[in-house]
């Protein structure tokens, strides 16, 4: 059995990870996702980009369904 190795969490040059309060999640939606948002219906984004508000660096980009569901 192989030991589990955790990958380090990516950080920006300021040292902030995607869980830091200075990091914002920018969501991208499909066409139908934008249509539902205009009618006030919450939808799951198709893609997330985490950007540091201090240095404006993109820390991480993901389309992982579990992370997307957290930001719906």
Number of C-alpha atoms within 10 A of each C-alpha: 3 4 5 6 6 6 6 6 11 12 17 18 13 10 9 20 19 21 12 11 10 13 22 18 17 14 16 15 15 13 8 10 16 16 13 13 12 10 8 9 10 12 17 16 20 17 18 20 17 20 22 24 13 12 13 13 15 18 19 17 15 12 13 11 12 8 13 16 12 8 13 11
